[in-house]
Every structure is written in C-alpha cells, then in structure tokens.
C-alpha cells in the first residue's frame, strides 16, 4: 500500500583569597559547615522517601514491561519497536553503545530472520513491510521510492527495481533508497525513542550473543535468565585461547570446553532440521537396496544437506514395527539429488527381501543422524 511521506542553571563564582585570608577563614568555615550539615540531616524526614518510591515510573522494571518491549533493552515506545515475524519477538530501532547496529537489525542478522511488522500504534499502522510490486518481505532488499508529483512513497524491492518489472513512470525510481541504513531502519518509518520514559536497559554484545544462543533452547528466555545462569554456575567456564601453553594440561583445559560447545551446537542444529509428514517414493537400486525419494525443505540456517549425509527415516505406528515405540525406523546415506530436487536416500541393510512399509508413501519423519566422531578426534 502507499504511505504518506512527511519530512518533519546554576551560576558559580570564582573567589581569589590571599594566603592570610585562607588561613584565617579555614577555622571559621569548618565548624560552620559541620553545624549546617548536622542541622539539615537532623531535620530530614526519611518517611517522605516512600512517596517518591511509590510514584516512581514502573516502566523501568523488567518484570513490568508490555508485550511489545524490546527483548534486548526493554524500550517500549510503540513507534520505535518492530516485531520479528519469524519468532514473534519485539525489538527497537535504538543503537545502544557497544552494539554494531540497532536492536532489531542485530536480531534479524543473528537469528537469520528477514520479515518484520510494525506496531499498531506506529504512524503507518501494523503494516507488514513488503514490496508493492511482488510482495517480497525480505527487509534487507526493500527500499522506497517517492511519487514525482506528490509527497507519497511506496516500498519496492531491489529485484523489481533492477529487472524493470515495475514500469510505472509516475514514480521516481532513480531515487530509490533502502529501508535499512547504517544498520538501522530509517527514522521516518521506525522512530528512535527520545522520551525519557523509554530509556533502554544497558546490554553488551556478549549478553546479546548469549541471549540469542539461549533462545534456541528456551525461546521465552530473558536477561534475567542469563543472570540466573551466571549466579548458579550453569555457564561453561571458558578460558581465552593462548598463543603458547605451559603444558598439555593447560591446552586441554582451554580447548575441551570449546570443542564441547561446538559439538552441542552442531547437534542442536541437526536436531532442528527434523521434518514430519514427508511423502516418500520408493524404488529399488541396481545393488538391490531400497531407495527412498522425497523432498527435503531447505531452511535458512547453517545446516546444508549434501551427498553422503546420514539420515534416519521413521514411520510411527506401523503394524510390522519391532521397536518399543511401535515405529519403523531405517537409516541411510544421501547418494544424489534428482532433477526435480528430490533427495535420494539409500537405506542401509534393507534389501529386496527385507520387510518394510514399502507400500506406504505418506506420514514419514526425516531427521539427521548426528555423529560425534569428528569432535571426539
């Protein structure tokens, strides 16, 4: 849709005393200062502080933030926050000290997300940012152009701009600008909070990295969970890598926790690739082994399916299953990819005479088989 685009004490004195005046006034000034301080503290009514505490703005309390508060820093100005549609979390357009970009852009990059939605109280409404021409929602390729005769803009992706598919001459395509500039959304679309009531909590790059990793296991985790892990000692004791080591024990003490972390990360990434309700087409290879053909959806993450990968094919609640959970299970290796992007899985130890669900084509589950061999080495 088209959017309207509107560009819019105390004083002090310096006194020069002579040395005689300074010495003579020191003795007089000191007791006067002590008497004045004692009289003022004596008259203080500390009970008045309770009223100040009760009137304090509760928005600075992490436990009392609205749903749309930034998951990093707690900023909750409706015009300054953006919703990541991939995980439903809210982030602001603030660039905090020590962070390479705004909170929302930093999360999109770290979480490999690309679709966002504005807050309902934003000047543009709860709009899902997408290309006016092709409905592309990748914010990293989106930009805007203005109409030549009116102060109106339209969102257009870089692909439609370069391939000439958007041919409306009333728009000034030569002045296309990206929505993200200097690692933050343009301020006319997503505000940068200026109100002191929405001051952010301080957060470091290290805390952001740990929080992003924790969200992979616990999506609803907060900064308080990071504090609890540190207090209870649940965080791994990682030592910095050295250029030289005193002995083999120090080398092992430094690298063993790092290798374990990498192994746990690789295992979690493989486990997240499990796909259910897969349609399988069966065939028999020249070597008399069963071949399973199926489509494996590609996800935007670090795991890529390649020839030689080991997969496990499962069929729950099969009548001829021999396992305790009543499911049929077989493992195999990816041998090739067909022309229509089907994965060809050659099953291990399942020949022409081996019983199996060869007449069933739906309801299968495909998952990666994780091996720790490379990490153990």
C-alpha positions in Angstrom: 0.0 0.0 0.0 1.0 3.6 -0.4 2.3 5.6 2.6 2.2 9.3 3.2 5.8 10.6 3.5 6.2 13.7 5.6 9.7 15.0 6.4 9.5 16.7 9.6 21.0 26.7 35.6 23.0 27.4 38.4 25.7 30.0 38.5 29.2 29.8 40.1 31.7 32.4 41.2 35.5 32.3 41.5 37.0 33.9 44.6 40.7 34.7 45.0 41.7 34.7 48.6 45.1 35.7 49.9 47.1 33.3 52.0 46.3 35.1 55.2 42.6 35.2 54.5 42.6 31.5 53.7 44.3 30.6 56.9 42.1 32.8 59.0 38.8 31.6 57.4 39.6 27.9 57.5 39.0 27.6 61.2 35.8 29.6 60.9 34.4 27.8 57.9 34.9 24.3 59.1 32.7 24.4 62.3 30.0 26.3 60.4 29.9 23.6 57.7 29.6 20.9 60.3 26.9 22.7 62.2 24.9 23.3 59.0 25.3 19.7 57.9 24.2 18.4 61.2 21.2 20.7 61.4 20.0 19.7 57.9 20.3 16.0 58.4 18.6 16.2 61.7 15.5 17.8 60.2 15.2 15.2 57.4 12.1 13.1 57.4 13.1 9.8 55.7 9.5 8.8 55.7 8.9 11.1 52.7 11.1 8.8 50.5 8.3 6.2 50.5 6.1 8.6 48.5 8.9 9.1 46.0 9.3 5.3 45.6 5.6 4.8 45.1 5.5 7.5 42.4 8.5 6.1 40.5 7.8 5.1 36.9 7.3 1.3 36.9 8.2 1.0 33.2 11.9 0.7 34.2 11.1 -2.6 35.9 11.9 -5.6 33.6 9.1 -7.6 35.2 6.5 -4.9 34.4 7.2 -4.3 30.7 4.5 -4.5 28.0 4.4 -7.3 25.4 6.0 -5.1 22.7 9.0 -4.1 24.8 12.4 -4.7 23.2 13.7 -8.1 24.2 17.2 -6.7 24.4 17.0 -3.4 26.2 13.3 -3.0 27.3 12.5 0.0 25.1 8.7 0.0 24.6 7.8 3.2 22.7 5.2 1.9 20.2 6.6 4.0 17.4 10.1 2.7 18.0 9.6 -1.1 18.1 9.3 -3.7 15.3 8.0 -7.3 15.5 10.1 -10.1 14.1 7.6 -12.3 12.3 9.8 -15.4 12.4 9.7 -15.7 16.2 7.2 -13.1 17.3 9.7 -11.1 19.4 9.8 -7.3 19.6 12.9 -5.2 19.1 13.5 -1.4 19.0 15.3 0.7 16.5 17.8 2.0 19.1 21.5 1.8 18.6 22.9 1.1 22.0 26.5 1.9 22.9 28.8 -1.0 22.2 26.4 -2.7 19.7 27.1 -2.7 16.0 23.6 -1.8 14.9 20.0 -1.2 16.2 18.4 -4.0 18.3 16.0 -5.1 15.5 18.7 -5.3 12.8 21.1 -7.1 15.1 18.5 -9.7 15.9 17.5 -10.2 12.3 21.1 -10.9 11.4 21.8 -13.2 14.4 18.6 -15.2 14.1 18.7 -15.2 10.2 15.2 -13.7 10.0 14.0 -11.2 7.4 10.3 -10.4 7.9 9.1 -7.6 10.2 5.8 -6.0 11.2 5.2 -2.5 12.7 3.4 -1.8 15.9 -0.4 -0.9 15.6 0.3 2.5 17.2 3.0 3.3 14.6 2.2 6.1 12.2 2.0 3.5 9.4 -0.1 1.0 11.4 0.6 -2.6 12.0 2.0 -2.9 8.4 4.0 -6.0 7.3 6.8 -4.5 5.2 6.7 -5.9 1.7 7.3 -5.0 -1.9 4.4 -3.1 -3.5 5.1 -4.9 -6.8 6.0 -8.6 -5.9 5.2 -8.9 -2.2 8.8 -9.7 -1.3 9.2 -9.4 2.5 13.0 -9.6 2.9 13.6 -6.2 4.6 17.3 -6.3 3.6 16.3 -5.9 -0.1 13.4 -3.5 0.5 13.6 0.2 -0.2 11.3 3.1 -1.1 10.7 5.5 -3.9 8.6 8.7 -4.0 6.0 9.8 -6.4 7.2 12.6 -8.6 4.2 14.9 -8.2 3.1 14.1 -4.6 4.7 13.5 -1.2 3.9 9.8 -1.2 6.2 6.8 -1.1 5.9 3.2 -2.0 8.0 0.2 -0.9 9.9 -1.5 -3.7 12.4 -4.3 -3.5 15.8 -4.2 -5.2 14.9 -7.0 -7.6 11.9 -5.2 -9.1 14.0 -2.1 -9.3 16.8 -3.7 -11.3 14.8 -6.1 -13.6 12.4 -3.4 -14.8 9.2 -5.2 -13.7 7.9 -2.0 -12.1 7.2 0.3 -15.0 5.0 3.0 -13.5 6.6 6.2 -14.8 4.9 8.3 -12.1 7.4 7.1 -9.5 11.0 8.4 -9.4 12.9 5.1 -9.5 16.2 6.9 -9.7 15.9 8.0 -6.1 15.4 4.5 -4.6 16.7 4.3 -1.0 16.9 1.2 1.2 14.8 0.9 4.3 17.8 0.0 6.4 20.7 2.5 6.5 23.7 2.4 8.8 22.3 -0.8 10.4 19.1 0.7 11.5 15.6 1.4 10.0 15.0 4.8 8.6 13.7 7.1 11.4 10.6 8.2 9.4 9.4 4.6 9.4 10.6 3.4 12.8 11.3 6.1 15.4 14.4 6.3 17.6 13.0 6.8 21.1 13.6 10.3 22.6 11.2 10.1 25.6 13.0 9.6 28.9 10.2 7.2 30.0 11.5 4.7 27.4 15.2 4.8 28.3 16.8 1.4 27.4 18.5 -1.0 29.8 22.2 -1.3 29.2 23.2 -4.5 27.3 26.5 -5.6 26.0 27.4 -7.5 22.8 28.4 -10.5 24.9 24.9 -10.6 26.5 23.3 -10.3 23.1 25.2 -13.3 21.8 24.4 -15.4 24.9 20.8 -14.5 24.8 20.5 -15.4 21.1 22.1 -18.8 21.9 19.7 -19.3 24.8 16.7 -18.5 22.7 17.5 -21.6 20.5 16.8 -23.8 23.6 14.4 -21.6 25.5 12.6 -19.2 23.2 11.0 -17.3 26.1 14.2 -16.6 28.0 15.1 -13.1 29.2 18.1 -11.3 30.5 17.1 -12.4 34.0 17.7 -16.0 32.9 21.2 -15.1 31.9 21.8 -13.6 35.4 20.4 -16.8 37.0 22.7 -19.0 34.9 25.7 -16.9 35.9 24.7 -17.0 39.6 24.1 -20.7 39.7 27.2 -21.6 37.6 25.3 -23.0 34.6 27.5 -21.1 32.2 30.6 -23.0 30.9 33.9 -21.9 32.3 35.6 -20.8 29.1 39.2 -19.7 29.1 40.7 -17.5 26.3 42.8 -19.2 23.7 46.6 -18.6 24.2 49.4 -18.3 21.7 51.6 -20.5 23.8 50.7 -23.1 26.5 52.6 -24.1 29.5 51.8 -27.8 29.2 49.3 -30.3 27.7 47.0 -30.0 30.6 46.5 -26.2 30.1 45.9 -26.8 26.3 43.3 -29.5 27.1 41.7 -27.3 29.8 41.3 -24.4 27.3 40.1 -26.3 24.2 37.9 -29.1 25.7 35.1 -26.8 26.7 35.2 -25.0 23.3 35.0 -28.3 21.4 32.1 -29.4 23.6 30.2 -26.2 22.9 30.7 -26.6 19.2 29.6 -30.2 19.4 26.4 -29.3 21.3 25.7 -26.5 18.8 26.1 -28.8 15.8 23.9 -31.4 17.4 21.2 -28.9 18.2 21.3 -27.6 14.6 21.0 -31.1 13.2 18.1 -31.9 15.6 16.2 -28.7 14.5 16.2 -30.0 10.9 13.7 -32.8 11.6 10.8 -32.8 9.2 7.5 -34.6 9.7 4.7 -35.7 7.3 7.1 -36.3 4.5 5.9 -38.0 1.3 8.2 -40.8 0.2 8.6 -42.5 -3.2 10.1 -46.0 -3.1 12.4 -47.6 -5.7 14.9 -50.4 -5.9 18.5 -49.7 -6.9 20.8 -51.7 -9.1 22.6 -53.1 -6.0 19.2 -54.4 -4.8 18.9 -51.8 -2.0 15.9 -49.8 -1.2 15.9 -46.2 -2.4 13.7 -43.5 -0.8 13.0 -40.3 -2.8 11.5 -37.3 -1.0 11.6 -33.5 -0.9 13.6 -32.0 2.0 12.7 -28.4 2.7 15.7 -26.1 2.9 15.9 -23.8 5.9 17.8 -20.6 6.4 20.5 -21.8 8.8 24.0 -23.3 8.9 23.0 -26.8 8.0 23.0 -27.9 4.4 22.0 -31.3 3.1 24.8 -32.8 0.9 25.6 -36.2 -0.6 27.0 -38.5 2.0 24.9 -37.2 4.9 23.3 -39.8 7.1 19.5 -39.5 7.6 17.0 -41.5 9.6 13.6 -42.4 8.1 10.9 -43.2 10.5 7.2 -44.2 10.2 5.3 -44.0 13.5 2.6 -46.6 14.4 3.4 -49.1 11.7 1.8 -52.5 12.2 5.0 -54.5 11.4 7.3 -52.4 13.7 9.6 -54.3 16.1 10.7 -51.3 18.2 9.3 -50.5 21.6 7.5 -47.3 20.5 5.8 -49.0 17.6 7.6 -47.1 14.8 9.5 -48.4 11.8 13.0 -46.9 11.5 15.8 -47.1 9.0 19.0 -45.2 8.3 20.8 -44.5 5.1 23.0 -42.1 3.2 22.2 -39.4 0.7 23.5 -40.6 -2.7 22.2 -38.0 -5.1 19.6 -35.3 -5.9 17.2 -35.8 -8.7 16.4 -33.2 -11.3 13.3 -32.1 -9.5 15.3 -31.5 -6.3 14.3 -34.8 -4.7 16.6 -36.4 -2.2 17.7 -40.0 -3.0 18.3 -41.9 0.3 19.9 -45.3 0.0 18.8 -47.4 3.0 21.3 -49.5 4.8 20.7 -53.2 5.2 17.2 -53.0 3.7 17.3 -55.2 0.6 14.6 -56.6 -1.7 13.6 -59.3 0.8 13.6 -57.1 4.0 10.1 -56.4 5.2 9.2 -52.7 5.5 6.4 -50.2 4.7 7.2 -50.2 1.0 3.6 -49.7 0.0 3.2 -46.6 2.3 4.1 -43.2 0.9 2.9 -40.7 3.5 3.4 -39.8 7.1 7.2 -40.3 7.3 9.6 -38.4 9.5 13.1 -37.5 8.3 15.9 -36.5 10.7 19.6 -36.1 10.7 21.8 -38.7 12.3 24.4 -36.9 14.4 27.8 -38.4 14.9 30.4 -37.1 17.4 33.4 -38.7 15.7 35.0 -35.5 14.4 34.6 -33.8 17.7 35.9 -36.8 19.6 39.0 -36.8 17.5 
